[in-house]
Amino acid sequence: MPLKRKRQKQNKVNVVKDFIETAGVGLEKRFGLHPTCKDIVRHFVERGIIEPKRLRNFMIIVDFDRMLVTNKGSRTHTWMDLSIKYNISESQAQNIVYKERQKATISYNIRD
């Protein structure tokens, strides 16, 4: 029987709101009153708030959706393209796309 990964605990809404306030203060100090979306993402990546693995997995999912269109719906070619681009196996690419996609939902990350 395969081992199940333990699901990370969801954050409470008040913790998320406090993070937003704290991050907002830090962003305002660094970029002024109107940081761009790119400034915000870069700030979070540089501070380690967005983990490198999480960022890579997100980009694999985005590239999967893009490549599926350019490969005319051929999943086989898409898995091969992803494995080459990210230097991972095809099965790793599949696991990332199928298992990580669900983690990008509000209900998975925040609880009331």
C-alpha positions as CSV (number, residue, x, y, z in Angstrom):
1,M,0.0,0.0,0.0
2,P,1.6,3.3,-1.1
3,L,2.2,6.0,1.6
4,K,-0.1,8.9,1.5
5,R,1.4,12.4,1.8
6,K,0.1,14.4,4.7
7,R,-2.0,17.3,3.5
8,Q,-0.7,20.6,4.8
9,K,-2.9,22.4,7.2
10,Q,-5.0,25.2,5.8
11,N,-4.5,28.8,7.1
12,K,-7.2,30.5,9.0
13,V,-8.7,33.6,7.3
14,N,-7.4,35.9,10.0
15,V,-3.9,34.6,9.5
16,V,-4.2,35.3,5.8
17,K,-5.5,38.8,6.4
18,D,-2.6,39.5,8.8
19,F,-0.1,38.2,6.2
20,I,-1.6,40.5,3.6
21,E,-1.3,43.5,5.9
22,T,2.3,42.6,6.9
23,A,3.3,41.9,3.2
24,G,1.7,45.2,2.2
25,V,3.8,47.2,4.6
26,G,7.0,45.5,3.4
27,L,6.0,46.0,-0.3
28,E,5.2,49.7,0.3
29,K,8.6,50.3,2.0
30,R,10.4,48.7,-0.9
31,F,8.4,49.8,-4.0
32,G,6.2,52.7,-2.8
33,L,2.5,53.0,-3.0
34,H,1.9,51.2,-6.3
35,P,4.0,48.1,-6.7
36,T,3.3,46.1,-9.9
37,C,2.3,42.5,-9.9
38,K,5.7,41.6,-11.1
39,D,7.3,43.5,-8.2
40,I,5.1,41.6,-5.7
41,V,6.0,38.2,-7.1
42,R,9.7,39.0,-7.3
43,H,9.6,40.2,-3.7
44,F,7.9,37.0,-2.5
45,V,10.4,34.8,-4.5
46,E,13.4,36.7,-3.2
47,R,12.1,36.4,0.4
48,G,11.4,32.7,0.1
49,I,7.7,33.1,0.6
50,I,7.2,31.4,-2.7
51,E,9.4,28.3,-2.6
52,P,11.5,27.5,-5.7
53,K,9.8,24.0,-6.1
54,R,6.3,25.5,-5.8
55,L,7.2,28.1,-8.5
56,R,8.7,25.4,-10.8
57,N,5.6,23.2,-10.3
58,F,3.3,26.2,-11.1
59,M,5.2,26.9,-14.3
60,I,5.1,23.2,-15.3
61,I,1.3,23.3,-15.0
62,V,1.1,26.5,-17.0
63,D,3.5,25.2,-19.7
64,F,1.5,21.9,-19.8
65,D,-1.7,23.9,-20.7
66,R,0.2,26.0,-23.3
67,M,2.1,23.1,-24.9
68,L,-1.1,21.0,-25.1
69,V,-2.4,23.6,-27.5
70,T,0.7,23.8,-29.6
71,N,1.0,20.0,-29.7
72,K,-2.6,19.8,-31.0
73,G,-3.8,17.9,-27.9
74,S,-1.1,15.2,-27.9
75,R,-0.3,14.5,-24.3
76,T,2.5,12.2,-25.2
77,H,4.5,14.9,-26.9
78,T,3.5,17.4,-24.2
79,W,4.9,15.1,-21.4
80,M,8.1,14.7,-23.4
81,D,8.5,18.5,-24.0
82,L,8.0,19.2,-20.3
83,S,10.5,16.5,-19.2
84,I,13.1,18.0,-21.6
85,K,12.4,21.7,-20.6
86,Y,12.5,21.0,-16.8
87,N,15.0,18.1,-16.8
88,I,12.6,15.8,-15.1
89,S,11.1,12.4,-16.1
90,E,7.8,12.2,-17.9
91,S,6.2,10.5,-14.9
92,Q,7.4,13.4,-12.6
93,A,5.8,15.9,-15.0
94,Q,2.5,13.9,-14.9
95,N,2.5,13.7,-11.1
96,I,3.1,17.4,-10.8
97,V,0.3,18.4,-13.2
98,Y,-2.2,16.0,-11.8
99,K,-1.4,16.3,-8.1
100,E,-0.3,19.9,-7.8
101,R,-3.1,21.5,-9.8
102,Q,-5.6,20.8,-7.0
103,K,-3.4,22.8,-4.6
104,A,-4.3,25.9,-6.5
105,T,-7.8,26.2,-5.1
106,I,-9.0,28.5,-2.4
107,S,-10.7,25.7,-0.4
108,Y,-7.4,23.7,-0.3
109,N,-5.5,26.6,1.2
110,I,-7.8,28.7,3.3
111,R,-10.4,27.7,5.9
112,D,-13.0,29.8,7.7
